[in-house]
């Protein structure tokens, strides 16, 4: 029903009018990974099919949006020279299949792309532990496990119920917590192997396919040579509320990425979009020029570049809803709704 309404509004010209109203604002799109298998069914807010992503790029072209690189767009926004209806495309984390999916697709359309890369797993070249644990427990057909479960990070349990979603989430969190607290990276991968064995899933096949893996030095050097803007996303995908620890995350991220990018890196993305006002002075001291969040909205001239809003696109969002968001129609609707609520209050 909602999609039909958006489609009707588009045909009536509502999106065109909103594009005129929001034409001097910048929209930054946020993506993560392209599915190798069924990851988009498990987590549609992070993973998307390649066909869906390519469809988004086609919509941008067909509707006449101007796609700019991140640094270029922010410079033009600051100087009042931003072209009407400008878009920036960003992707977080730096998944292994990015060169043949995100990068290749954007290059086919001549669109610049910024990829924020978290470097711990780029360095280790192992699957991301917490993501793979969650995926394996989602994918399995097992309704329970019995016996010695110490190999999967549950040394005190001899039976777990996987048929109930609440129980499954609890056990998932306990496995992840055990691996983080008690194991090094080799130990965490041993847990993943044992977990896959117990769930009758093929750990080796998933690793070989590149599932939940981050680009290594070879892939990063290749996309830099292709013109992709590689930028900062912390080393361990955390940005603590402790200045020294937060600075360490940026320093280690830079140490890994800057030799590959062959230039200083000055743009940053908060892991999971989470940030705190207390962190902004730290970023200034670290010579960070911009930082993106996952807060929804356009970026306007004069906005703080250390709290840039973005639009997190998802597999489950229809083309009509996507166009409603990037045209400004939904932003306008939210503004109207907020004013009406304030009047009632």
Beta strands, then each sheet from edge to edge (+ up, - down):
strand 1: 26-31
strand 2: 33-34
strand 3: 47-48
strand 4: 66-67
strand 5: 86-93
strand 6: 114-117
strand 7: 144-146
strand 8: 159-161
strand 9: 229-232
strand 10: 267-269
strand 11: 290-292
strand 12: 311-312
sheet 1: 4+ 5+ 1+ 12+
sheet 2: 2+ 3+
sheet 3: 4+ 5+ 6+ 9+
sheet 4: 7+ 8-
sheet 5: 10+ 11+
end
